[in-house]
Amino acid sequence: MTTLSSPMVFIVDDDEDMRLAMQRILKTVKLRAELFATAQEFLQRNIPDVPSCLVLDVRLPGMGGLEVQQKLVEAGINIPIIFITAHGDIPMTVKAMKSGAFEFLTKPFRHQEFLDAIQLALERDQLSRRRRNAIAELQERYNGLTTRERKVMDLVVSGMQTKQIASELGTSEITAAVHRGSVMHKMQAGSPAELGSMAERLKPSANR
């Protein structure tokens, strides 16, 4: 039984029989599929916050699959793309893969080959979502630190002891210890090493 939080597979193919055939294959493993005849129809759809992937025909009327891929990249939409085509060639495959395509299947493909690609793409998207959520949670904790606490965090991560931190800040050791404790509590870090790991994961956003 599927729910609104179940994984979603988007299929963009101008061949209606092909779209319905892929949908039937996905139903055998209880996966939801949403079908689109054109790239424009798909690009108007807001992608739900659930593990998902995109099955995209390379040759479409109007806007082709590679152009859709580029638009998604430019919009910062991270969804695994499985390209399908009956006319695939090596340069096209290389271009798609370099732009981040997950897989490239040539029609006609085996049902199991299709399902394996879908399952792997959904697993990757689920993992990516977990990582993004974890970073967002860390960022929220970091945002809750005062300017002084962020400085203390940097000093703790650099390996300084409380006495050295006090000297660096020009404050008492007791005050430095209070700041250090507050940082560890707010960041929910159990040790300086764990705090260092958090700082490493935050680097791209914390240094903005």
Secondary structure as UniProt FT lines:
FT   TURN            4..5
FT   STRAND          8..12
FT   HELIX           16..27
FT   TURN            28..30
FT   STRAND          32..36
FT   HELIX           39..43
FT   STRAND          52..57
FT   HELIX           65..74
FT   TURN            75..76
FT   STRAND          81..85
FT   HELIX           90..98
FT   TURN            99..100
FT   STRAND          103..106
FT   HELIX           111..143
FT   HELIX           147..157
FT   TURN            158..159
FT   HELIX           162..169
FT   HELIX           173..187
FT   HELIX           192..206
//
